Amino acid sequence: MKYVKLFSALAIIMAVAMAPASTVFAQSDVNADVNADVSVNANTAETKDKQIYKEQKQVRDQIKEQRQNIKTQLNDLRDLRNDRLAEKTDVNVVPSLEFSGKVTGWAVIGGKAVPATFDLSGEAGKIGQRGWKISGTADAEIGDRNVTFDLQGFARGNHVVLKGTTSEFDSVVVHLNGYFAPIADESGSFALAFHRSAIINEQANIRIPLVLVGQVDTTLIGDVVEPTEIDPVDVSVELSALFN
């Protein structure tokens, strides 16, 4: 009986001693499962982040490629326009008009408008019924700089396109693009508006936009062409129709 009680007490002591160890092992298993879940979730999030970054990079690359294609197309159009200008200006014509005048306005440099003045002079000869080949010079004053450009170009209808080069700077050109129209009640005088214009340093890839307006006066050279008849315009009637 004595030994039975002794063995019973020993069994109880062993059970009590083993119980905390089992709890610890069980808790360790739970923590391991939680850590595994956290690790899986972290890996999943990292995978998603990498996928999002990859997709965003693909979109950025596509946009970059599209921009490059557009830039290439614009360069092709510019080259085509320059080729057409060269074809026009290579035509041999007899000058029939002399012109002189001035356009003034602004050159946009570093986001700021700087006063600009172009003194224009030269000659023009007929190409077809409504076209003109133009050659001359432009003495440009932009801020505190003075540059003389040799101009070549053409006009048709009410559009005028001129390109100027200078012997002072090989890579600098000026493009004067815009409109002209005879001034009412002033025979031989024409209003000019150069709005799609710029001075460009092709080597440094610098572009300075120009906005210029003014007028030129023309005189006939000899009897090559007859004076152009300009139909009179009743300005008051036209303005009344416009604003009523």
Solvent accessible surface area in square Angstrom, and as a share of the most:
residue,aa,sasa,rsa
1,M,165,0.74
2,K,165,0.70
3,Y,152,0.58
4,V,93,0.53
5,K,128,0.54
6,L,111,0.55
7,F,135,0.56
8,S,57,0.37
9,A,47,0.37
10,L,89,0.44
11,A,59,0.46
12,I,114,0.58
13,I,112,0.57
14,M,104,0.46
15,A,62,0.48
16,V,100,0.58
17,A,71,0.55
18,M,123,0.55
19,A,54,0.42
20,P,77,0.49
21,A,47,0.36
22,S,65,0.42
23,T,88,0.51
24,V,90,0.51
25,F,138,0.57
26,A,55,0.43
27,Q,96,0.42
28,S,54,0.35
29,D,90,0.47
30,V,81,0.46
31,N,73,0.37
32,A,58,0.45
33,D,90,0.47
34,V,79,0.45
35,N,98,0.50
36,A,52,0.41
37,D,88,0.46
38,V,90,0.52
39,S,56,0.36
40,V,91,0.52
41,N,97,0.50
42,A,57,0.45
43,N,87,0.45
44,T,62,0.36
45,A,51,0.39
46,E,88,0.40
47,T,86,0.50
48,K,124,0.53
49,D,89,0.46
50,K,130,0.55
51,Q,91,0.41
52,I,88,0.45
53,Y,131,0.50
54,K,115,0.49
55,E,84,0.38
56,Q,92,0.41
57,K,95,0.40
58,Q,90,0.40
59,V,80,0.46
60,R,122,0.45
61,D,68,0.35
62,Q,104,0.46
63,I,75,0.38
64,K,149,0.63
65,E,110,0.49
66,Q,108,0.48
67,R,173,0.63
68,Q,104,0.46
69,N,74,0.38
70,I,98,0.50
71,K,113,0.48
72,T,62,0.36
73,Q,109,0.48
74,L,109,0.54
75,N,53,0.27
76,D,81,0.42
77,L,111,0.55
78,R,111,0.40
79,D,66,0.34
80,L,100,0.50
81,R,88,0.32
82,N,37,0.19
83,D,78,0.41
84,R,143,0.52
85,L,11,0.06
86,A,47,0.36
87,E,118,0.53
88,K,70,0.29
89,T,19,0.11
90,D,107,0.56
91,V,64,0.37
92,N,145,0.75
93,V,41,0.23
94,V,105,0.60
95,P,50,0.31
96,S,1,0.01
97,L,25,0.13
98,E,84,0.38
99,F,27,0.11
100,S,61,0.39
101,G,25,0.24
102,K,99,0.42
103,V,0,0.00
104,T,58,0.34
105,G,19,0.18
106,W,129,0.45
107,A,0,0.00
108,V,57,0.33
109,I,72,0.37
110,G,80,0.77
111,G,67,0.64
112,K,145,0.62
113,A,62,0.48
114,V,36,0.20
115,P,87,0.55
116,A,3,0.02
117,T,34,0.20
118,F,0,0.00
119,D,61,0.32
120,L,7,0.04
121,S,49,0.32
122,G,18,0.17
123,E,68,0.30
124,A,11,0.08
125,G,1,0.01
126,K,68,0.29
127,I,37,0.19
128,G,61,0.58
129,Q,164,0.73
130,R,145,0.53
131,G,5,0.05
132,W,46,0.16
133,K,35,0.15
134,I,19,0.10
135,S,36,0.23
136,G,17,0.16
137,T,50,0.29
138,A,0,0.00
139,D,73,0.38
140,A,3,0.02
141,E,90,0.40
142,I,24,0.12
143,G,37,0.36
144,D,130,0.67
145,R,139,0.51
146,N,103,0.53
147,V,22,0.13
148,T,61,0.36
149,F,2,0.01
150,D,79,0.41
151,L,1,0.01
152,Q,81,0.36
153,G,0,0.00
154,F,38,0.16
155,A,5,0.04
156,R,135,0.49
157,G,21,0.20
158,N,69,0.35
159,H,93,0.42
160,V,6,0.04
161,V,26,0.15
162,L,9,0.04
163,K,57,0.24
164,G,0,0.00
165,T,66,0.38
166,T,9,0.05
167,S,107,0.69
168,E,99,0.45
169,F,75,0.31
170,D,141,0.73
171,S,26,0.17
172,V,23,0.13
173,V,9,0.05
174,V,0,0.00
175,H,14,0.06
176,L,0,0.00
177,N,7,0.03
178,G,2,0.01
179,Y,95,0.36
180,F,34,0.14
181,A,43,0.34
182,P,55,0.35
183,I,40,0.20
184,A,57,0.44
185,D,151,0.78
186,E,82,0.37
187,S,114,0.74
188,G,22,0.21
189,S,10,0.07
190,F,45,0.19
191,A,44,0.34
192,L,18,0.09
193,A,36,0.28
194,F,1,0.01
195,H,82,0.36
196,R,128,0.47
197,S,3,0.02
198,A,2,0.01
199,I,17,0.09
200,I,34,0.17
201,N,42,0.21
202,E,107,0.48
203,Q,157,0.70
204,A,57,0.44
205,N,132,0.68
206,I,94,0.48
207,R,145,0.53
208,I,38,0.19
209,P,46,0.29
210,L,1,0.01
211,V,79,0.45
212,L,1,0.00
213,V,88,0.51
214,G,27,0.26
215,Q,68,0.30
216,V,13,0.07
217,D,70,0.36
218,T,28,0.16
219,T,84,0.49
220,L,77,0.38
221,I,53,0.27
222,G,57,0.54
223,D,141,0.73
224,V,80,0.46
225,V,37,0.21
226,E,144,0.64
227,P,85,0.54
228,T,112,0.65
229,E,156,0.70
230,I,81,0.41
231,D,113,0.58
232,P,133,0.84
233,V,94,0.54
234,D,82,0.42
235,V,73,0.42
236,S,73,0.47
237,V,89,0.51
238,E,104,0.47
239,L,87,0.43
240,S,55,0.36
241,A,78,0.61
242,L,125,0.62
243,F,157,0.65
244,N,157,0.80
